[in-house]
Amino acid sequence: MEDLEFVFETPVISSGLASSDSGKSQSDSTSDSAVNISVTEQAKQKLRALHQQSPDKMLRISVKAGGCSGYQYEFLLDNKSDAAKDDFVTHGDVSLLLDNISAGFLTNAIVDYQKKLSGESFHIINPNAVNSCGCGVSFSA
């Protein structure tokens, strides 16, 4: 499995929609899965590019215990799934893989991909996060 950089951003709730302080782009909230998670167009473009590089792998998003606030995100390119333990989140031509426990933490979250001077990374905008640590990597729910 290949590790990818991850970043957590504290959500700002406005008009019932989650957005970040850095100005989010529109997200696609239509999913073919029971898990309600949105994917922005930037994230979809990156997922398509990753799929072209490694057609047998999918992006797995996990929530793991750790960090100073209790939980942190993990992004992996994974070619293994377990139908009994995993949820597939499909938005048109792109898919994400979530384990059942992480899916509960990510309900109504938005997956984004941002390019900044400091680098490129996936971001999770999560309305379920109550607090985050000072470095912005971990959160509590």
QUIPE-V142092 format. One record per residue. RES is the residue in three letters. D_LAST is the distance of its C-alpha to the last C-alpha in whole Angstrom. Layout:
RES_D_LAST + RES_D_LAST
This chain:
MET_27 + GLU_27 + ASP_24 + LEU_23 + GLU_22 + PHE_18 + VAL_16 + PHE_13 + GLU_14 + THR_12 + PRO_12 + VAL_15 + ILE_15 + SER_19 + SER_21 + GLY_18 + LEU_18 + ALA_15 + SER_17 + SER_17 + ASP_19 + SER_22 + GLY_23 + LYS_22 + SER_24 + GLN_25 + SER_23 + ASP_24 + SER_22 + THR_24 + SER_23 + ASP_25 + SER_23 + ALA_21 + VAL_17 + ASN_17 + ILE_16 + SER_19 + VAL_21 + THR_23 + GLU_26 + GLN_26 + ALA_24 + LYS_26 + GLN_29 + LYS_28 + LEU_27 + ARG_30 + ALA_32 + LEU_30 + HIS_31 + GLN_35 + GLN_34 + SER_33 + PRO_34 + ASP_33 + LYS_29 + MET_26 + LEU_23 + ARG_20 + ILE_17 + SER_14 + VAL_11 + LYS_12 + ALA_11 + GLY_13 + GLY_13 + CYS_13 + SER_9 + GLY_8 + TYR_8 + GLN_11 + TYR_13 + GLU_16 + PHE_19 + LEU_22 + LEU_25 + ASP_26 + ASN_29 + LYS_28 + SER_26 + ASP_26 + ALA_26 + ALA_25 + LYS_21 + ASP_21 + ASP_20 + PHE_23 + VAL_21 + THR_25 + HIS_25 + GLY_29 + ASP_31 + VAL_27 + SER_25 + LEU_22 + LEU_21 + LEU_17 + ASP_17 + ASN_16 + ILE_13 + SER_12 + ALA_13 + GLY_10 + PHE_8 + LEU_10 + THR_12 + ASN_13 + ALA_13 + ILE_16 + VAL_17 + ASP_20 + TYR_22 + GLN_24 + LYS_27 + LYS_27 + LEU_30 + SER_28 + GLY_27 + GLU_26 + SER_22 + PHE_20 + HIS_17 + ILE_14 + ILE_13 + ASN_10 + PRO_9 + ASN_6 + ALA_5 + VAL_5 + ASN_7 + SER_9 + CYS_12 + GLY_16 + CYS_17 + GLY_14 + VAL_14 + SER_10 + PHE_7 + SER_4 + ALA_0
